[in-house]
Amino acid sequence: MITPNPLPYGLLQAVDEVGRALELGKEWFNTGPASLLDLGLPLGFEKRMQTRHYGSLIVHLASRFDQICFKLYAAVDQGPYSKHFADLNALSPTREELVTAKEWCITQDVSQEFAIELDKAVRAVETTDGKS
C-alpha cells in the first residue's frame, strides 16, 4: 500500500496553489483520514468510486454511500454539532445505508465507548431526518 504521507511534491504544490487561489488557508487539505486505509475501506469502495480527469490530473472520488460511512465515523468522533454530522444529514442516508455504514464503522473502532456513541449518532441522524 502506498501511504499519502508525505504527499508527492507536485501534489503539494497544487494543494498550495488551490488553497491560495480560493483563500482556503494552509490546513484546507487534510490527509488525516488516510489512517482509515489501515483497517480497510468499506467493502466495494473501489467499484463505487468515481473517476474525474482534469488535464493530466486524475482524481478518484468516494461515492455517496462511502461518504456516508466516512461522515458517520467522523460524526461519532467529533460529535453531533460537528460539520461531519451536518454533512451526514445533508446526504440523507436511508435506514439501510446507516445500518451498513454502522457495520463498517465498527471495523474501525471496536471499543465499547465507540459503539455506544455510534448508536447515539445513528439515532440522531434518523431523528433529524424524520426517519424512525
N, C-alpha and C positions, 0 to 999 in steps of 0.2 A: 504494500500500500504506500502511496505517495502522500506525505503529510503536507498540509498547506503552510506550515511554519518552518522556515521563513518563506514568504511568497517570492516568486521569481522577480527579479529586478524590473523587467518590463511591465509586469502587472502592478508592482508597487508604484511605478511612475504613472501608469494610467489611473490608479486609485487616487494618487495625489492630484493629478490634473482635473479629474472629475470633481473631487472634493473642493478644490479651489474654484472651479467654474460655477459650481452650484452652491457655493458657500455652505458646505455641509460640516465643516470643522474637521480636525485631524483624526478624530476617532469614529468617523462615519462607517468605515469598512471594518466589520467585526469577524475575525476568524475564530472567536471563542467557541461557537457551536461545532467547530471541526472535531471536538472531542467526542461527538456523537458517533463518529466513524469507528471509534474504538470498540463499541459494543454492537454495532450494526445498525444500518438504516432500516426503515420499515420494509417488510417483505414486498418485493416487486417494484421498489423505488426506481431502479434503472429502466424498467419498461415504461413507467409512467412519466419519467422526466421529459421535459420539452426542450428542444434544442433551437437556439436562435443564432444566426450568423450576422455579425456586424463587421463587414470587411473581412479582415484576417482574424478577427476575434470570434471565437466560438464559445457561447455561453449555454450551460445546461441548467435549466430551471426546475425546481421541485414542483410537482403537481399540486393542485389544490388539496387533495387528500393528504399528501405528505406535509404540506404546510399546516394542516390541522393537527397532525401528530406533533410536529415541532412546536407549534404555538401552545398546545396543551401542556407539553412538557415544560416549556418556559413559563407558562402562566402559573403552574404549580410552584415552580422555583421562585418566581418574583411576585406572586400574589394577585388578588382579584382586582387591584387598582392599577396594574401594570399595562403597558402598551400591548403586551403579548395577549393578555386576557381580552382587551378591546379588539385586537386583530382576530383572535379566535372567534369572538362573537360576530364580527363582520363577515367571516367565512360561512356563517350559518350552518354549522355541521348538523347532520342528521343524527338521530339516536344511534343508528348502526355505525356511522363514521366515528362517533365518540367512543363507542364500545371498542371498536377495532383500534383506535388511537390509544385508548387507555391500555389495551393489551401490549402495544408496543412500548408505551412509556414505562411500564413495569419492567421491561427488559433493561432499561437504562438505569433504574434505581430500585433495588429490591428491598429497601428499608421499610419498616412498618410506618414510620412517620410520613414518608413519601406517599405510601398507599392511602393513608388517611387523608392527606391533603389533595391527592389525586381524585378521590371520591368526592370531596367537597367541591373541587373545581368543576367536575363533570356535572354535578347537581346544579351548580351556579350557572353554568352555560345553558343547561336545559331550562332553568327557571327564567333566565334573562331573555331567552329567545321564545319563551312561551311554550316550550316543549315539556311534556311531563309524562 
